[in-house]
């Protein structure tokens, strides 16, 4: 499907919200958004845009990669769109910043609430420190995160 003007606008809004999602440092960035995928489909009747296959998104020094990325949106009164939910499915998600890497099987973000959940074999790596668990909840308003399901494993170098 050839993306139309609305599809491109949705893609840009989607990427800005995605990159702002994880980690919190990305919230302060406002650089150009780039997104690539093998396919993009826009389902206006469902208010969804789906990027399929080798999804790569970048804003400044924050990168997101996944197999698929789904954006759910609402139409605004002035004719624009606001992304309400972002979700990755099938093949995992990887978020990279200069200081941190987060990987997991899936990510779902409530854009309006500014919260995200990464689930399934979640690993957060920062330098030599590694935290692993099954579900990571992130509140970007408070910069707080919490592993809250299953056993958590933390490894660090005391130096």
C-alpha positions as CSV (number, residue, x, y, z in Angstrom):
1,X,0.0,0.0,0.0
2,X,1.3,3.4,-0.9
3,X,1.3,5.7,2.1
4,X,-0.9,8.8,1.7
5,X,-0.4,12.2,3.5
6,X,-2.4,11.0,6.5
7,X,-0.3,7.8,6.7
8,X,3.0,9.8,6.7
9,X,1.6,12.2,9.4
10,X,0.7,9.2,11.5
11,X,4.1,7.7,11.0
12,X,5.8,10.8,12.2
13,X,3.5,11.2,15.3
14,X,4.0,7.5,16.0
15,X,7.8,7.7,15.9
16,X,7.9,10.7,18.1
17,X,5.8,9.0,20.7
18,X,7.7,5.7,20.4
19,X,11.1,7.2,20.9
20,X,9.8,9.3,23.7
21,X,8.5,6.2,25.4
22,X,11.8,4.5,26.5
23,X,13.9,5.5,28.1
24,X,13.0,8.8,29.8
25,X,16.1,10.6,28.3
26,X,14.3,10.6,25.0
27,X,11.5,12.8,26.2
28,X,13.8,15.8,26.0
29,X,14.8,15.2,22.4
30,X,12.9,16.8,19.6
31,X,15.1,15.9,16.5
32,X,14.1,14.6,13.2
33,X,12.2,11.2,13.2
34,X,13.2,8.5,10.8
35,X,11.3,5.2,10.5
36,X,11.8,2.3,8.1
37,X,10.0,-0.9,7.6
38,X,9.4,-3.4,4.8
39,X,5.7,-2.5,4.7
40,X,3.3,0.1,6.1
41,X,-0.5,-0.3,6.2
42,X,-3.0,2.3,7.2
43,X,-6.4,1.1,8.4
44,X,-8.4,4.4,8.8
45,X,-11.6,2.4,9.7
46,X,-9.7,0.9,12.7
47,X,-7.7,4.0,13.5
48,X,-4.5,2.0,13.1
49,X,-1.2,2.2,11.3
50,X,0.9,-1.0,11.1
51,X,4.6,-1.1,10.2
52,X,5.6,-4.7,9.3
53,X,9.0,-6.3,8.8
54,X,12.4,-5.1,10.1
55,X,11.0,-1.9,11.7
56,X,13.8,0.5,12.5
57,X,13.0,3.9,14.1
58,X,15.4,6.6,15.2
59,X,15.3,10.0,16.8
60,X,18.6,11.7,17.6
61,X,20.5,9.0,19.5
62,X,17.6,6.8,20.5
63,X,16.8,3.8,18.4
64,X,13.9,1.3,18.4
65,X,13.8,-1.9,16.4
66,X,11.1,-4.5,16.2
67,X,9.4,-6.9,13.8
68,X,6.1,-5.1,13.8
69,X,4.9,-1.8,15.3
70,X,1.2,-1.0,15.7
71,X,-0.1,2.5,16.3
72,X,-3.6,3.2,17.4
73,X,-4.8,6.8,17.0
74,X,-7.8,9.1,17.3
75,X,-8.7,11.9,14.9
76,X,-8.6,15.3,16.4
77,X,-11.1,18.1,15.9
78,X,-8.7,20.1,13.7
79,X,-8.3,17.1,11.3
80,X,-5.0,15.8,12.7
81,X,-4.3,12.6,14.6
82,X,-3.1,11.8,18.1
83,X,-1.5,8.4,18.8
84,X,-3.1,6.8,21.8
85,X,-1.4,3.3,22.0
86,X,1.8,1.9,20.6
87,X,2.5,-1.9,20.5
88,X,5.1,-4.2,19.2
89,X,4.3,-7.8,18.3
90,X,6.0,-10.8,16.9
91,X,9.8,-10.9,17.2
92,X,10.7,-8.7,20.1
93,X,11.6,-5.1,20.7
94,X,15.0,-3.4,21.3
95,X,15.4,0.2,22.5
96,X,18.9,1.7,22.5
97,X,20.3,4.9,23.9
98,X,23.9,5.9,24.4
99,X,23.8,4.5,28.0
100,X,21.1,1.8,28.0
101,X,19.6,-1.1,26.1
102,X,16.2,-2.5,26.8
103,X,15.0,-5.8,25.1
104,X,11.9,-7.8,25.5
105,X,9.3,-9.8,23.6
106,X,6.7,-7.1,23.4
107,X,6.1,-3.4,24.3
108,X,2.8,-1.6,24.8
109,X,2.6,2.1,25.5
110,X,-0.2,4.2,26.7
111,X,0.8,7.5,25.0
112,X,-1.6,9.7,26.8
113,X,-0.7,8.3,30.3
114,X,3.0,8.3,29.3
115,X,3.5,4.8,30.6
116,X,4.9,1.7,28.9
117,X,5.1,-2.0,29.7
118,X,7.8,-4.3,28.2
119,X,7.1,-8.0,28.7
120,X,8.7,-11.3,28.0
121,X,12.3,-12.0,28.8
122,X,13.0,-8.3,29.6
123,X,16.7,-7.3,29.9
124,X,17.9,-3.8,30.8
125,X,21.7,-3.3,30.3
126,X,23.6,-0.2,31.4
127,X,27.4,-0.5,31.3
128,X,28.2,-3.7,33.1
129,X,24.9,-3.8,35.1
130,X,22.2,-6.1,33.9
131,X,18.6,-6.5,35.2
132,X,16.4,-9.3,33.9
133,X,12.7,-10.0,34.6
134,X,9.4,-10.9,32.9
135,X,7.6,-7.5,33.0
136,X,8.9,-3.9,33.2
137,X,6.5,-1.1,33.9
138,X,7.8,2.4,33.1
139,X,6.2,5.7,34.2
140,X,7.8,8.4,32.1
141,X,6.1,11.2,34.1
142,X,7.9,10.2,37.3
143,X,10.9,8.5,35.7
144,X,10.2,5.4,37.7
145,X,10.4,1.8,36.6
146,X,9.4,-1.5,38.2
147,X,9.9,-5.1,37.5
148,X,6.7,-6.6,38.9
149,X,6.2,-10.2,37.6
150,X,8.3,-13.2,38.2
151,X,11.8,-13.4,39.7
152,X,14.2,-10.5,39.0
153,X,17.9,-11.0,38.4
154,X,20.3,-8.2,38.9
155,X,24.0,-8.4,38.1
156,X,26.5,-5.6,38.6
157,X,30.2,-4.9,39.0
158,X,30.8,-3.2,42.4
159,X,33.8,-1.2,41.1
